Amino acid sequence: MLSEIVSNAVEHGSGPADAIGMLIEADEVRLRVQVDQVGSVSGVHLVDPHFVALTVRGQGLRIVEALADSWGTGEPDRNVWFEFRA
């Protein structure tokens, strides 16, 4: 899941790859992983499943959605995060 959101930041971000940051927070009730892209990025969205059937690409965020307890974006599409809860 981390690999997916880092790959998306590299592929879809407009800044240099070394402008990507990561934040991992954990406590007794949750683990949160966040990847930040400096500069604008194309909108973060799930690909239409009918389109996905025609290609091998575009399924990564669906996997994140299926496995994480929650996920989302922040700072208008400049970061993507997911969480697991105990």
Buried (B, 14 or more C-beta within 10 A) or exposed (E): BEEBBBEBBBEBBEBEEEEBEEEEEEEEEEBBBBBBBBEEBEEBEEBEEEEBEEEEEBBBBBEBBEEBEEBEBEEEBBBBBBBBEE
